[in-house]
Amino acid sequence: MALPTQLSKASHVIIIAGPTASGKSDAALMVASLVDGEIVNADMAQMYTRVSIGTAKPLNISQSPIRHHLFDVCGEPLDFDVV
């Protein structure tokens, strides 16, 4: 996947979507670091605190220089959307 070397720092939303195990999490980290951005999770499995195996949930989010949002926010299954 080719990524631009520079992106505008204006208020834009960049959506990274794709099939399971296609490198979305790594791409999000790379893009966020290029644009001084933040990562907002929209993966249902990564929102649950009890689900970690097979989710590619980032390790040590609290130590990351990139702010992450909506990881480990639900303890029990809930009906909600990310709109």
Secondary structure as a PSIPRED ss2 file (coil, helix, strand):
# PSIPRED VFORMAT (PSIPRED V4.0)

   1 M C   1.000  0.000  0.000
   2 A C   1.000  0.000  0.000
   3 L C   1.000  0.000  0.000
   4 P C   1.000  0.000  0.000
   5 T C   1.000  0.000  0.000
   6 Q C   1.000  0.000  0.000
   7 L C   1.000  0.000  0.000
   8 S C   1.000  0.000  0.000
   9 K C   1.000  0.000  0.000
  10 A C   1.000  0.000  0.000
  11 S C   1.000  0.000  0.000
  12 H C   1.000  0.000  0.000
  13 V C   1.000  0.000  0.000
  14 I C   1.000  0.000  0.000
  15 I C   1.000  0.000  0.000
  16 I C   1.000  0.000  0.000
  17 A C   1.000  0.000  0.000
  18 G C   1.000  0.000  0.000
  19 P C   1.000  0.000  0.000
  20 T C   1.000  0.000  0.000
  21 A C   1.000  0.000  0.000
  22 S C   1.000  0.000  0.000
  23 G C   1.000  0.000  0.000
  24 K H   0.000  1.000  0.000
  25 S H   0.000  1.000  0.000
  26 D H   0.000  1.000  0.000
  27 A H   0.000  1.000  0.000
  28 A H   0.000  1.000  0.000
  29 L H   0.000  1.000  0.000
  30 M H   0.000  1.000  0.000
  31 V H   0.000  1.000  0.000
  32 A H   0.000  1.000  0.000
  33 S H   0.000  1.000  0.000
  34 L H   0.000  1.000  0.000
  35 V H   0.000  1.000  0.000
  36 D C   1.000  0.000  0.000
  37 G C   1.000  0.000  0.000
  38 E C   1.000  0.000  0.000
  39 I E   0.000  0.000  1.000
  40 V E   0.000  0.000  1.000
  41 N C   1.000  0.000  0.000
  42 A C   1.000  0.000  0.000
  43 D C   1.000  0.000  0.000
  44 M H   0.000  1.000  0.000
  45 A H   0.000  1.000  0.000
  46 Q H   0.000  1.000  0.000
  47 M H   0.000  1.000  0.000
  48 Y E   0.000  0.000  1.000
  49 T C   1.000  0.000  0.000
  50 R C   1.000  0.000  0.000
  51 V C   1.000  0.000  0.000
  52 S C   1.000  0.000  0.000
  53 I C   1.000  0.000  0.000
  54 G C   1.000  0.000  0.000
  55 T C   1.000  0.000  0.000
  56 A C   1.000  0.000  0.000
  57 K C   1.000  0.000  0.000
  58 P C   1.000  0.000  0.000
  59 L C   1.000  0.000  0.000
  60 N C   1.000  0.000  0.000
  61 I H   0.000  1.000  0.000
  62 S H   0.000  1.000  0.000
  63 Q H   0.000  1.000  0.000
  64 S C   1.000  0.000  0.000
  65 P C   1.000  0.000  0.000
  66 I C   1.000  0.000  0.000
  67 R C   1.000  0.000  0.000
  68 H E   0.000  0.000  1.000
  69 H E   0.000  0.000  1.000
  70 L C   1.000  0.000  0.000
  71 F C   1.000  0.000  0.000
  72 D C   1.000  0.000  0.000
  73 V C   1.000  0.000  0.000
  74 C E   0.000  0.000  1.000
  75 G C   1.000  0.000  0.000
  76 E C   1.000  0.000  0.000
  77 P C   1.000  0.000  0.000
  78 L C   1.000  0.000  0.000
  79 D C   1.000  0.000  0.000
  80 F C   1.000  0.000  0.000
  81 D C   1.000  0.000  0.000
  82 V C   1.000  0.000  0.000
  83 V C   1.000  0.000  0.000
